[in-house]
Amino acid sequence: MKNRTHAAILLALAAPLALSSPVLAQAKRASKPMNNAKAAQSKSSEVTKSTDLRSKQESKPEFKTMNRPGSVDIATEYDLSNLTIPKNEIHTLLPRDAIPALTDPELIALDAATYLNDEDRIIDVTVGDESVAVPLKILNFHEVSNFTISGKPVAATYCPLCDSVTLVSRTVTNADGKTEILEFGVSGALYNSNVLMYDRTYKALWSQLGLKAVSGPMAGTALDLLPVKIIPWSQYKSEHPNGQTISIDTGHDRPYDGNPYERYFDDQDYLMVPLASHGDTLPKKTLGLGIKASGESYFVAADTIGERFVVETKLGKVIAVSTEAGVQVISAPNAVQTVQSFYYSFSAFHPNTKVLTDSAED
């Protein structure tokens, strides 16, 4: 009963969203935001723009924090010491763990994953000789999956409101200089319309697109990210025939064949919660690649990336391609953080982001 109640809450929060065909939903996710970027770029001949031109004050609605009755009380349930983000800009919409993160989910062979369609979007998690497909149709209802691959503890994270994906190392260095392994959950709170995760050790908050801890003893500690790779199920099966994927038997009663966010993706202007500010160089829900390197940030729209796009950073080159499902980083220096995201959300966290339209290499 608890699982069904929390699923109903999730669907209600997505209003005016509705469940729909997962195939259509996945196809729209992969294509619609990209088309917006083409329209935006046809209006401009500039190679690079800075997103520090913020949305005009007169057109921006008044910011108001959303706190739904029965949602998490962040002051009592989390360690808010050393908080690095404005507390009055944190929205609380659900109880803690109402969206239940997965930990060590059951993995199955590819031919046993009959619930997946060729068009379904997959996070390709490949480390060493092992590979695991994490379907976004699963993470629509869980947002975080903690597991270990080739001996490396990782978390695949997804925020549907931002179409943002990160692949995070769960091994961190604490204040004493010692390494430890964290397990992440979903806090029930949002900042900049993006999921705030928490770690189960310290109950500290971590920002998916802020790319770091934002409270607790490790506040300011950057997340170590692996290169992001979002591909369709058909491509994953072709590239990793011996890989595995997450079973639909998660222990939670969720309508995995439905997509509660389709209408949210269709409406390019609608945001579920207010943001204090965000960039205005591209349409809000332009899908693309966000890059953070040595204090500088970049954003490349997915349809601009095409078959190959090179970004030259102070730490080295990031090479990416577009796929039918999103963006794929082919290679990136170890210290560079890469994410898939809508433009509005990435620019909200990184206001000096440069929007790139030309590759550093032909």
Order of alpha helices (4+ residues) and beta strands (2+ residues): alpha-alpha-beta-alpha-beta-beta-beta-beta-beta-alpha-beta-beta-beta-beta-beta-beta-beta-beta-beta-beta-beta-alpha-beta-alpha-beta-beta-alpha-beta-beta-beta-beta-alpha-beta
